[in-house]
Amino acid sequence: MNIIKSIRNLTRLERVIWLGSMAVIFISAVIFPEPDWLSVITSLVGATALIFVGKGDPMGQLITIIFGILYAVVSWKLCYYGEMITYLGMTAPTALWALITWFKNPYSKREVRVADMTPKRWMLLITATVVATVIMFYVLRYFGTANLVVSTVSITTSFMASMLTVLRSPYYALFYSANDIVLIILWVLALMTDIGYLPMVLCFVVFLINDIYGFCNWRRIKKHQKEYIEPIIEWARNNR
C-alpha cells in the first residue's frame, strides 16, 4: 500500500472534505487554550482514516488500526473505559480483519468490492450485537465507566459499524454516523469539565460529515460496480 498513491486517487471533493476536516480540527486546537495534543493528533488520524474508508480504499482500514490505538489511550485518560475497550479490543482488531477481507475481495487496486447484506447476515449480526452489548454493559459497570448508558450505546453502534465494514456493506457508514452522534454527546460531557477536549467534539462532528459522505459514495460505488460486474456474471452463466 502507498499512501501517496491513495491520496492522488482522491477526487477533488474528497480532498476538500479531507483537508477541510483537518483544518477545522487543527484550528480549534490553536484557538482554544490548553488543547490536549494527543486528542488533536488522534482526531487528525481519524479524519484521514475515514476519507479512505469512504473511498473503499484498504488504506483506510490500516489507518483505522492506528486511530483505534490512539483513541483508546485518550479514552483511558478520561476514564471512558467503554470507549477504550471498544476501540482497543474491537475497532482496531476488526479493522485488521476488514483489511484482510478487503484485500481478498478487490474490485480494483484501491477499491474494495461492495457486497450485499442478506437477511441471514442481518439476523446473525443483530444477534451478535445484542450479545456483545449485554456483556459489555456489565463489564463497563464493573469498572465504573463514566456515562455508562452513553458508553453502552456507543458499543452497540460501533460493533454494528465495525462488522459491516468487514462484510463490505455501505450500511457501515450509517451506523458509524449514529455512533458519531453518540460520541459527540459523550465528549461534550467531557468538554464541560475541560475545554481541552474541544478537538474531540469537533473530531466527531467532522467524522459525522465524513460518514454521511461515505454512505453516499459507497452507494454510488455499489451501483457502478454492478453495472460492470453483473453483465460479466451473466455472460459467464450463458457460456458454461
Disulfide bonds with the S-S distance in Angstrom:
none
